[in-house]
Amino acid sequence: MHPLLETLKAKFPEAVLSVQEDRERAELSVRVAADRIPDVATFLHDDPAAAFDHITDICSADYPDEAERFEVIYHFLSLPHGTRIRLKARVTEDDPTIPSVTGIWKGANFLEREVYDLMGIKFSGHPDLRRILMPEDYDEGHPLRKDFPTEGKGWRSRFEFIPRLDEPAAETVEGEISEEKKRPFLAEEAPSSRRKEELLLNMGPQHPATHGVLRVVLELDGERIVKATPDLGYLHRGVEKLAEGLAYMQIIPHTDRLDYVCSMTNNYAYVRAVEKLLGLAVPERAEYIRTIVAEMQRIVGHLFWLGTQALDIGAMTVFFWTFREREVLLDLFEKLCGARLTLNYYRIGGVDSDFTPDLAARLSAFLKTFPAHIQEYDALLQINRIWVGRTKNVAVISAEDAINFGLTGPVLRASGVAYDVRKLEPYGAYGKVEWEVPVGKNGDTYDRYWVRMEEMRQSCRIIAQCLEQMPEGPIIADAPQIIPPPKAHVMRDMESLIHHFIIFTHGFKPPKGETYCASEAPKGELGFFIISDGSPRPYRMKIRSPSFVHMGAFDHMARGYLISDIITIFGTYDIVMGECDR
């Protein structure tokens, strides 16, 4: 047994109900009594031998036929020791309440609100427990419960009628409006602890820099931000709910639409999670191709971020330059899989088509010219006083706070934390090539820009080495129970046609169990947590999206800065709301 599990059993004999070490998947799982979650979590966070300083995710699962219906699942990461652990606790339907861990990890705030909103589990001691994705007056239930229909319940928002002060109050069906509602809402009648000079301002969701699907409520002292409260849920995707009714292969195209700017990385993260659940080995050539395509997508994602961030701040030339190089890579994607944006290319067990010599030659030619273009962007922006003034010492977050909020990717690395999933848990061909993790110093918007620029250079190094080392061989695993036969065989051979028909109509059945698989997306750690009940469909699939987690630190990073800095701060996360409101 893992020493950490032995320590927990010895220290909390009554609180720890069971422990499990999955050596095949390298995962540790601990079931804890619900009321003792804070005690165990505090120990895991504070004890130097454990040091689980990073909160990765909090999610839930619904088991309607069991006495303790709901399960709350916590994913923690120890950055000093490179270890992950999963805590699980059960609560009943009659009293679905569990203590909050927001006093230990600040990042638990948004994560617990999501569980409360979508599953109805209450977190006692939470500072602001209210719905986060659904409207606050939504009273039709909790969408991720098993008894909630996938198509929804046809709910519409209701607005209370308030008469205009310059018109007589009209009668309603119920009768006259009460005298209390007739009274004007005067500032003198509403006692408030707020200072009178503070202003409440809505920014978005129509604002172009908030992508039309994010509203931020700003409390201002002059032009200084006192508080910035993100209001999410304008873009409902329902991917996790939809996944419960789809076969594992059918889910792949849905992951394209999460972070639609970096579709390939979403595909990669999902198929890796399913392969981990199945214990499926991927051919070496396919691993190299996957790594090359993932790094191409990283460059595309960072180019998109740099162009739009510069455009939001006021530099239009950079936008045209970055999209010039992005078009070259999108042309290669189109050649590879026939699409440019939603790229359904990765497959469970490998990839859909081989990387041809023509593609390799065109990509090599791109790698020869691209570093000079990166230098062009740098030369233009580093001497631009507007860019420097709008990014340096703006939205500073310390390494300790960034870890405590659960931040990942360039946002975390810019604060001086060298955490990269590709180094901690190497996958694909990342462990076979030489590259470095860029790390910032100040944790400001400028450092996050610098980290992304360096990451594009490192991506070029990775791709060049993968092209040079790529071996011959198959591009998809030989697993007939899971992988359909090649299309050429299906069109000519009856046995292959029947095989194809069975897999696509019945799907494949992974063993019962659960797994969490993390991948390093351009925006940060993208993780998929899958619970399998042995059927062809996931019993529960939770997506740990970096955009949602990063929005939890928005208020912390915005306080004290100017209104104009809100645009920069929102952009510095590189957020796509499609994966935020998944």
C-alpha positions as CSV (number, residue, x, y, z in Angstrom):
1,M,0.0,0.0,0.0
2,H,1.1,3.5,-0.7
3,P,2.7,5.2,2.4
4,L,0.3,8.1,2.1
5,L,-2.7,5.8,2.3
6,E,-1.2,4.1,5.4
7,T,-0.6,7.5,7.0
8,L,-4.2,8.6,6.5
9,K,-5.6,5.3,7.8
10,A,-3.4,5.6,10.9
11,K,-4.1,9.3,11.6
12,F,-7.9,9.2,10.8
13,P,-9.1,5.7,11.7
14,E,-12.7,6.8,12.1
15,A,-12.8,9.3,9.2
16,V,-11.2,7.2,6.5
17,L,-13.7,4.6,5.5
18,S,-11.6,2.9,2.8
19,V,-8.6,3.4,0.6
20,Q,-7.7,2.2,-2.8
21,E,-4.4,2.2,-4.8
22,D,-4.8,1.6,-8.6
23,R,-1.3,0.8,-9.5
24,E,-2.2,0.2,-13.2
25,R,-3.4,3.8,-13.5
26,A,-1.2,5.2,-10.8
27,E,-4.1,6.7,-8.8
28,L,-4.8,7.0,-5.1
29,S,-8.4,7.1,-3.8
30,V,-9.7,7.6,-0.3
31,R,-13.3,7.4,0.9
32,V,-13.9,9.8,3.8
33,A,-16.9,10.4,6.1
34,A,-18.6,13.6,4.9
35,D,-18.4,15.5,8.1
36,R,-14.6,14.9,8.4
37,I,-13.7,16.1,4.9
38,P,-12.2,19.4,6.3
39,D,-10.0,17.5,8.8
40,V,-8.5,15.2,6.2
41,A,-8.2,17.9,3.6
42,T,-6.4,20.2,6.1
43,F,-3.9,17.5,6.9
44,L,-3.3,16.8,3.2
45,H,-2.7,20.5,2.5
46,D,-0.6,21.3,5.6
47,D,1.5,18.2,6.3
48,P,4.9,18.5,4.6
49,A,4.9,14.8,3.7
50,A,1.7,15.2,1.8
51,A,1.7,18.9,0.7
52,F,-1.4,18.8,-1.6
53,D,-1.2,22.5,-2.2
54,H,-3.0,22.5,-5.6
55,I,-6.7,22.0,-5.9
56,T,-7.4,20.4,-9.3
57,D,-11.2,19.9,-9.3
58,I,-14.3,19.1,-7.3
59,C,-17.2,17.2,-8.9
60,S,-20.0,14.9,-8.0
61,A,-21.9,11.8,-9.1
62,D,-25.5,10.7,-8.6
63,Y,-26.5,7.1,-7.6
64,P,-30.3,7.3,-7.2
65,D,-30.7,3.7,-6.1
66,E,-28.3,3.9,-3.2
67,A,-29.0,5.1,0.4
68,E,-26.3,7.7,0.2
69,R,-27.3,9.0,-3.2
70,F,-24.7,11.7,-3.9
71,E,-20.9,11.4,-4.0
72,V,-18.6,14.4,-3.8
73,I,-15.2,13.9,-5.4
74,Y,-12.2,16.0,-4.8
75,H,-9.0,16.0,-6.9
76,F,-5.9,17.3,-5.3
77,L,-2.3,17.6,-6.5
78,S,0.9,17.9,-4.6
79,L,3.3,20.0,-6.6
80,P,6.3,19.4,-4.4
81,H,5.9,15.6,-4.6
82,G,4.2,15.2,-8.0
83,T,1.4,13.1,-6.5
84,R,-2.4,13.1,-7.1
85,I,-5.1,11.9,-4.8
86,R,-8.8,11.6,-5.0
87,L,-11.1,12.1,-1.9
88,K,-14.6,10.9,-2.0
89,A,-17.5,11.4,0.4
90,R,-21.2,10.4,0.3
91,V,-24.2,12.4,1.4
92,T,-27.9,11.5,1.5
93,E,-30.7,12.9,-0.6
94,D,-32.6,14.0,2.6
95,D,-29.6,16.0,3.8
96,P,-27.2,16.6,0.9
97,T,-24.8,18.8,2.9
98,I,-21.0,18.6,3.3
99,P,-18.5,21.1,4.8
100,S,-16.8,23.5,2.5
101,V,-13.1,23.5,1.9
102,T,-12.9,27.1,0.7
103,G,-11.0,28.0,3.9
104,I,-8.2,25.7,2.7
105,W,-8.2,26.3,-1.1
106,K,-9.6,29.5,-2.5
107,G,-10.2,27.8,-5.8
108,A,-12.9,25.6,-4.2
109,N,-15.3,28.6,-4.3
110,F,-16.3,28.3,-7.9
111,L,-15.9,24.5,-8.0
112,E,-18.3,24.0,-5.0
113,R,-20.8,26.4,-6.5
114,E,-20.8,24.4,-9.7
115,V,-21.6,21.2,-7.7
116,Y,-24.3,22.9,-5.8
117,D,-25.8,24.4,-9.0
118,L,-25.8,21.2,-11.1
119,M,-26.3,18.5,-8.5
120,G,-27.9,20.3,-5.5
121,I,-25.3,19.4,-2.9
122,K,-24.9,22.1,-0.3
123,F,-21.5,23.2,1.2
124,S,-21.9,24.4,4.7
125,G,-19.5,27.3,5.5
126,H,-19.3,28.4,1.8
127,P,-19.0,32.2,1.6
128,D,-21.3,32.7,-1.4
129,L,-23.2,29.5,-2.1
130,R,-25.6,30.3,-5.0
131,R,-26.0,29.1,-8.6
132,I,-23.2,29.8,-11.0
133,L,-24.2,28.5,-14.4
134,M,-28.0,28.4,-14.2
135,P,-30.1,31.5,-13.4
136,E,-30.4,32.2,-9.7
137,D,-34.2,31.9,-9.8
138,Y,-34.1,28.5,-11.6
139,D,-36.4,26.3,-9.7
140,E,-36.7,23.2,-11.9
141,G,-34.1,21.1,-10.2
142,H,-30.4,20.3,-10.8
143,P,-29.5,19.3,-14.4
144,L,-26.8,16.7,-13.6
145,R,-29.1,14.5,-11.5
146,K,-30.0,11.3,-13.2
147,D,-33.7,12.0,-12.9
148,F,-33.4,15.3,-14.8
149,P,-34.2,14.9,-18.5
150,T,-31.4,15.6,-21.0
151,E,-33.7,17.9,-23.1
152,G,-34.4,20.1,-20.0
153,K,-37.8,21.1,-18.6
154,G,-38.8,24.1,-20.7
155,W,-38.2,26.6,-17.9
156,R,-38.4,30.4,-18.6
157,S,-37.1,33.2,-16.5
158,R,-39.8,35.2,-14.6
159,F,-39.5,38.9,-13.9
160,E,-41.3,40.6,-11.1
161,F,-43.4,43.5,-12.3
162,I,-42.4,46.9,-10.8
163,P,-44.6,49.9,-11.8
164,R,-43.1,53.1,-13.1
165,L,-43.1,55.9,-10.6
166,D,-44.7,58.3,-12.9
167,E,-47.7,56.1,-13.8
168,P,-50.6,54.8,-11.6
169,A,-50.2,51.2,-10.6
170,A,-52.4,48.9,-12.7
171,E,-54.4,46.1,-11.2
172,T,-53.3,42.5,-11.7
173,V,-55.2,39.3,-11.8
174,E,-54.5,38.8,-8.1
175,G,-55.7,42.3,-7.2
176,E,-54.0,45.6,-6.6
177,I,-50.3,45.9,-6.2
178,S,-49.4,46.3,-2.5
179,E,-48.5,49.7,-1.1
180,E,-45.0,48.4,-0.4
181,K,-44.4,47.7,-4.1
182,K,-45.8,51.2,-5.1
183,R,-43.2,52.9,-3.0
184,P,-40.2,54.3,-5.0
185,F,-36.9,52.6,-4.3
186,L,-35.0,55.5,-2.7
187,A,-31.4,55.3,-1.6
188,E,-32.3,56.7,1.8
189,E,-34.8,53.8,2.4
190,A,-32.3,51.0,1.6
191,P,-29.6,50.9,4.3
192,S,-26.3,49.8,2.9
193,S,-22.8,49.3,4.2
194,R,-21.4,50.4,0.9
195,R,-19.7,53.7,0.6
196,K,-21.9,56.1,-1.3
197,E,-19.2,57.0,-3.8
198,E,-18.9,53.5,-5.1
199,L,-20.6,52.7,-8.4
200,L,-22.0,49.4,-9.6
201,L,-21.3,48.8,-13.3
202,N,-22.3,46.0,-15.6
203,M,-19.7,45.0,-18.2
204,G,-20.9,42.5,-20.8
205,P,-22.3,40.2,-21.8
206,Q,-22.6,42.2,-25.0
207,H,-19.2,43.7,-24.7
208,P,-17.0,42.4,-27.6
209,A,-14.0,41.7,-25.3
210,T,-16.2,39.4,-23.1
211,H,-17.1,37.4,-26.2
212,G,-20.8,38.2,-25.8
213,V,-21.3,35.4,-23.2
214,L,-19.7,36.8,-20.0
215,R,-21.0,39.4,-17.7
216,V,-18.8,41.0,-15.0
217,V,-20.4,43.1,-12.3
218,L,-17.9,45.8,-11.2
219,E,-18.0,47.7,-8.0
220,L,-15.9,50.9,-8.5
221,D,-14.3,53.5,-6.4
222,G,-13.8,56.2,-9.1
223,E,-12.1,54.1,-11.8
224,R,-10.6,51.7,-9.4
225,I,-12.1,48.2,-9.1
226,V,-13.3,47.3,-5.6
227,K,-14.8,44.0,-6.6
228,A,-15.3,42.1,-9.9
229,T,-17.9,39.4,-9.9
230,P,-18.1,37.2,-13.0
231,D,-21.6,36.1,-14.0
232,L,-21.3,32.9,-16.0
233,G,-23.9,30.7,-17.7
234,Y,-24.8,32.6,-20.8
235,L,-23.5,29.9,-23.1
236,H,-25.0,26.6,-22.0
237,R,-23.3,23.6,-23.6
238,G,-24.5,20.6,-21.5
239,V,-21.7,18.4,-22.8
240,E,-21.3,16.5,-19.6
241,K,-25.0,15.7,-19.5
242,L,-25.1,14.8,-23.2
243,A,-22.1,12.4,-22.7
244,E,-24.2,10.2,-20.4
245,G,-26.3,9.2,-23.4
246,L,-23.6,8.8,-26.0
247,A,-21.2,6.0,-26.7
248,Y,-17.5,6.7,-26.0
249,M,-16.6,7.3,-29.7
250,Q,-19.6,9.5,-30.2
251,I,-18.4,12.0,-27.6
252,I,-15.2,12.9,-29.5
253,P,-16.8,15.5,-31.8
254,H,-18.4,17.2,-28.8
255,T,-15.0,17.8,-27.3
256,D,-14.1,19.9,-30.4
257,R,-16.7,22.4,-29.4
258,L,-15.4,23.0,-25.9
259,D,-12.4,25.1,-26.6
260,Y,-13.1,25.6,-30.3
261,V,-9.9,27.6,-30.8
262,C,-7.8,24.5,-29.8
263,S,-10.0,21.6,-30.8
264,M,-7.2,19.1,-31.4
265,T,-6.0,19.4,-27.8
266,N,-9.6,18.7,-26.5
267,N,-9.8,15.6,-28.7
268,Y,-6.4,14.5,-27.4
269,A,-7.3,15.0,-23.7
270,Y,-10.5,13.0,-24.1
271,V,-9.2,10.0,-26.0
272,R,-6.3,9.7,-23.6
273,A,-8.7,9.5,-20.7
274,V,-10.7,6.7,-22.4
275,E,-7.5,4.9,-23.3
276,K,-6.4,5.1,-19.6
277,L,-9.8,3.7,-18.6
278,L,-9.4,0.9,-21.0
279,G,-5.7,0.3,-20.4
280,L,-5.2,0.6,-24.2
281,A,-1.6,1.0,-25.6
282,V,-1.2,3.3,-28.5
283,P,1.4,2.6,-31.4
284,E,4.6,4.6,-31.2
285,R,4.1,6.3,-34.6
286,A,0.6,7.4,-33.6
287,E,2.1,8.9,-30.4
288,Y,4.6,10.9,-32.3
289,I,1.9,12.1,-34.7
290,R,-0.4,13.1,-31.8
291,T,2.4,15.1,-30.2
292,I,3.2,16.9,-33.4
293,V,-0.4,17.8,-34.0
294,A,-0.9,18.9,-30.4
295,E,2.1,21.2,-30.6
296,M,0.8,22.6,-33.9
297,Q,-2.5,23.3,-32.1
298,R,-0.6,25.0,-29.2
299,I,1.1,27.4,-31.6
300,V,-2.3,28.1,-33.3
301,G,-3.9,28.7,-29.8
302,H,-1.1,31.1,-28.7
303,L,-1.2,32.9,-32.0
304,F,-4.9,33.4,-31.7
305,W,-4.5,34.6,-28.1
306,L,-1.6,37.1,-28.9
307,G,-3.5,38.6,-31.9
308,T,-6.8,39.1,-30.0
309,Q,-5.1,40.3,-26.8
310,A,-3.1,42.9,-28.8
311,L,-6.3,43.9,-30.6
312,D,-8.2,44.4,-27.3
313,I,-5.3,46.6,-26.0
314,G,-5.2,48.5,-29.3
315,A,-2.5,47.0,-31.6
316,M,-4.1,45.9,-34.8
317,T,-0.9,45.0,-36.8
318,V,-0.1,42.1,-34.5
319,F,-3.5,40.7,-35.1
320,F,-2.9,40.5,-38.9
321,W,0.6,39.1,-38.4
322,T,-0.4,36.3,-36.0
323,F,-3.4,35.3,-38.2
324,R,-1.0,35.1,-41.2
325,E,1.0,32.3,-39.6
326,R,-2.1,30.7,-38.1
327,E,-3.5,30.3,-41.6
328,V,-0.5,28.3,-42.7
329,L,-1.1,25.8,-39.8
330,L,-4.9,25.7,-40.5
331,D,-4.1,24.8,-44.1
332,L,-2.1,21.9,-42.8
333,F,-4.9,20.8,-40.5
334,E,-7.3,20.9,-43.5
335,K,-4.9,18.8,-45.5
336,L,-4.6,16.4,-42.5
337,C,-8.3,15.8,-41.7
338,G,-10.4,18.0,-44.0
339,A,-11.4,20.6,-41.4
340,R,-9.9,23.9,-40.1
341,L,-11.6,24.6,-36.8
342,T,-13.5,21.7,-35.3
343,L,-11.0,19.0,-36.0
344,N,-12.2,15.5,-35.3
345,Y,-8.9,13.8,-36.0
346,Y,-7.8,11.9,-32.9
347,R,-9.2,8.5,-32.3
348,I,-9.4,6.2,-29.3
349,G,-6.2,4.1,-29.9
350,G,-4.5,6.4,-32.4
351,V,-5.3,8.9,-35.1
352,D,-7.6,8.9,-38.2
353,S,-5.0,9.3,-40.9
354,D,-1.3,9.1,-41.4
355,F,1.1,12.1,-41.4
356,T,2.2,12.1,-45.1
357,P,5.7,13.2,-46.4
358,D,4.0,16.2,-48.1
359,L,2.7,17.3,-44.7
360,A,6.0,16.8,-43.0
361,A,7.8,18.8,-45.7
362,R,5.3,21.7,-45.4
363,L,5.5,21.7,-41.6
364,S,9.3,21.7,-41.8
365,A,9.3,24.7,-44.1
366,F,7.0,26.5,-41.6
367,L,9.4,25.7,-38.7
368,K,12.3,27.3,-40.6
369,T,10.5,30.7,-40.9
370,F,8.3,30.8,-37.8
371,P,10.9,31.7,-35.1
372,A,11.7,34.8,-37.1
373,H,8.1,35.8,-37.0
374,I,8.0,35.3,-33.3
375,Q,10.9,37.7,-33.1
376,E,8.8,40.1,-35.2
377,Y,6.0,40.1,-32.7
378,D,8.4,40.6,-29.8
379,A,10.2,43.5,-31.5
380,L,6.9,45.3,-32.2
381,L,5.5,44.8,-28.7
382,Q,8.5,45.0,-26.4
383,I,9.2,48.6,-27.4
384,N,5.5,49.6,-27.5
385,R,4.9,51.8,-24.5
386,I,1.2,51.2,-24.6
387,W,1.6,47.4,-24.6
388,V,4.2,47.6,-21.8
389,G,2.1,50.1,-19.8
390,R,-1.0,47.9,-20.1
391,T,0.6,44.6,-19.2
392,K,3.5,45.2,-16.8
393,N,2.6,45.0,-13.1
394,V,-1.1,44.4,-14.0
395,A,-3.1,41.6,-12.6
396,V,-0.2,40.4,-10.4
397,I,-0.8,37.0,-8.7
398,S,1.8,35.4,-6.4
399,A,2.9,31.8,-6.8
400,E,1.2,30.8,-3.6
401,D,-2.1,32.4,-4.5
402,A,-2.0,30.9,-8.0
403,I,-1.5,27.4,-6.6
404,N,-4.2,27.9,-4.0
405,F,-6.7,29.0,-6.7
406,G,-5.9,25.9,-8.8
407,L,-4.5,27.9,-11.7
408,T,-2.5,26.0,-14.4
409,G,-0.8,26.5,-17.7
410,P,0.9,29.8,-18.7
411,V,-1.1,31.7,-15.9
412,L,0.6,29.5,-13.2
413,R,4.0,29.3,-14.9
414,A,4.2,33.1,-15.2
415,S,4.1,33.3,-11.4
416,G,7.2,31.2,-11.2
417,V,5.8,27.7,-10.8
418,A,7.3,25.2,-13.2
419,Y,4.3,22.9,-13.4
420,D,3.6,21.3,-16.8
421,V,1.6,18.1,-17.2
422,R,3.9,17.1,-20.1
423,K,6.8,17.1,-17.6
424,L,5.1,15.8,-14.5
425,E,3.2,12.9,-16.3
426,P,4.8,12.6,-19.7
427,Y,2.6,11.3,-22.4
428,G,2.8,11.0,-26.2
429,A,6.4,11.6,-27.3
430,Y,7.1,14.4,-24.7
431,G,9.4,12.2,-22.7
432,K,11.5,11.3,-25.7
433,V,12.4,14.8,-26.9
434,E,14.3,17.7,-25.3
435,W,12.5,20.9,-24.4
436,E,12.1,23.3,-21.5
437,V,9.3,24.8,-19.4
438,P,9.3,28.6,-19.6
439,V,8.8,30.2,-16.2
440,G,8.1,33.8,-15.4
441,K,9.1,35.8,-12.3
442,N,6.5,38.5,-11.5
443,G,3.2,36.8,-12.2
444,D,1.8,39.8,-14.1
445,T,0.2,40.1,-17.5
446,Y,3.5,40.8,-19.2
447,D,5.0,37.6,-17.8
448,R,2.1,35.6,-19.1
449,Y,2.7,37.1,-22.5
450,W,6.4,36.2,-22.3
451,V,5.7,32.6,-21.2
452,R,3.4,32.0,-24.2
453,M,5.9,33.5,-26.6
454,E,8.6,31.1,-25.2
455,E,6.2,28.2,-25.4
456,M,5.7,28.7,-29.1
457,R,9.5,28.5,-29.5
458,Q,9.6,25.3,-27.4
459,S,6.7,23.9,-29.5
460,C,8.9,24.4,-32.6
461,R,11.7,22.4,-30.9
462,I,9.3,19.5,-30.0
463,I,7.8,19.3,-33.5
464,A,11.2,19.4,-35.2
465,Q,12.5,16.5,-33.0
466,C,9.3,14.5,-33.5
467,L,9.5,14.8,-37.3
468,E,13.1,13.6,-37.2
469,Q,12.5,10.7,-34.8
470,M,9.1,9.5,-36.0
471,P,9.2,5.8,-36.6
472,E,7.3,3.7,-39.1
473,G,4.4,1.6,-38.1
474,P,0.6,1.5,-37.5
475,I,-1.3,4.7,-36.6
476,I,-4.0,3.0,-34.5
477,A,-4.0,0.2,-32.0
478,D,-4.8,-3.4,-32.9
479,A,-7.8,-3.9,-30.6
480,P,-10.7,-5.4,-32.6
481,Q,-13.1,-5.2,-29.6
482,I,-12.6,-1.4,-29.5
483,I,-11.2,-0.2,-32.8
484,P,-13.3,-0.5,-36.0
485,P,-11.7,-2.0,-39.1
486,P,-10.1,0.3,-41.8
487,K,-12.7,1.9,-44.1
488,A,-11.1,0.2,-47.1
489,H,-11.9,-3.2,-45.6
490,V,-15.4,-2.2,-44.6
491,M,-16.3,-1.3,-48.2
492,R,-15.0,-4.7,-49.6
493,D,-15.3,-7.3,-46.9
494,M,-18.5,-8.5,-45.3
495,E,-16.9,-9.6,-42.1
496,S,-15.3,-6.1,-41.7
497,L,-18.7,-4.5,-42.5
498,I,-20.4,-6.5,-39.7
499,H,-17.5,-5.7,-37.3
500,H,-17.9,-2.0,-38.1
501,F,-21.7,-2.2,-37.7
502,I,-21.5,-3.8,-34.3
503,I,-18.9,-1.4,-32.9
504,F,-20.8,1.7,-34.1
505,T,-24.2,0.5,-33.0
506,H,-23.3,-1.2,-29.7
507,G,-20.1,0.5,-28.8
508,F,-17.4,-1.0,-26.6
509,K,-17.7,-1.7,-22.8
510,P,-14.8,-0.5,-20.6
511,P,-14.4,-2.3,-17.3
512,K,-16.2,-0.8,-14.2
513,G,-14.0,1.8,-12.5
514,E,-13.0,5.5,-12.6
515,T,-10.0,7.5,-13.8
516,Y,-8.8,11.1,-14.0
517,C,-6.5,11.9,-16.9
518,A,-4.8,15.4,-17.3
519,S,-3.4,16.9,-20.4
520,E,-1.5,20.1,-21.0
521,A,-3.8,22.2,-23.2
522,P,-2.6,25.7,-24.4
523,K,-4.8,27.3,-21.7
524,G,-3.8,25.0,-18.8
525,E,-4.6,21.6,-17.4
526,L,-7.5,20.0,-19.2
527,G,-8.7,16.9,-17.4
528,F,-11.4,14.3,-18.0
529,F,-12.7,12.3,-15.0
530,I,-14.7,9.3,-16.2
531,I,-16.8,6.9,-14.1
532,S,-17.6,3.7,-15.9
533,D,-20.4,1.3,-14.9
534,G,-19.3,-1.3,-17.5
535,S,-21.8,0.0,-20.1
536,P,-21.0,1.4,-23.6
537,R,-21.6,4.9,-22.2
538,P,-19.9,6.8,-19.4
539,Y,-21.9,6.8,-16.2
540,R,-20.4,10.2,-15.4
541,M,-18.0,12.4,-17.3
542,K,-16.6,15.5,-15.7
543,I,-14.5,18.0,-17.7
544,R,-11.9,20.0,-15.7
545,S,-11.6,23.0,-17.9
546,P,-8.9,25.6,-17.2
547,S,-11.1,28.5,-18.3
548,F,-13.7,27.8,-15.6
549,V,-11.1,27.4,-12.9
550,H,-9.2,30.6,-13.9
551,M,-12.4,32.6,-13.7
552,G,-12.5,31.8,-10.0
553,A,-9.4,34.0,-9.5
554,F,-10.8,36.9,-11.6
555,D,-12.0,39.0,-8.7
556,H,-8.7,38.4,-6.8
557,M,-6.6,39.5,-9.7
558,A,-8.8,42.5,-10.7
559,R,-9.1,44.3,-7.4
560,G,-7.3,47.6,-7.2
561,Y,-6.8,48.0,-10.9
562,L,-8.6,50.3,-13.4
563,I,-11.7,49.6,-15.4
564,S,-9.6,49.5,-18.6
565,D,-7.5,46.7,-17.1
566,I,-10.5,44.4,-17.0
567,I,-10.1,43.8,-20.7
568,T,-6.4,42.9,-20.2
569,I,-7.1,40.7,-17.3
570,F,-9.8,38.8,-19.0
571,G,-7.6,38.3,-22.0
572,T,-4.5,37.3,-20.0
573,Y,-6.3,34.0,-19.1
574,D,-6.9,33.1,-22.8
575,I,-10.4,32.1,-21.9
576,V,-12.9,30.4,-24.2
577,M,-16.4,30.4,-22.7
578,G,-17.3,27.2,-24.6
579,E,-15.3,25.2,-22.1
580,C,-16.2,27.5,-19.2
581,D,-19.9,27.0,-19.6
582,R,-19.6,23.4,-20.6
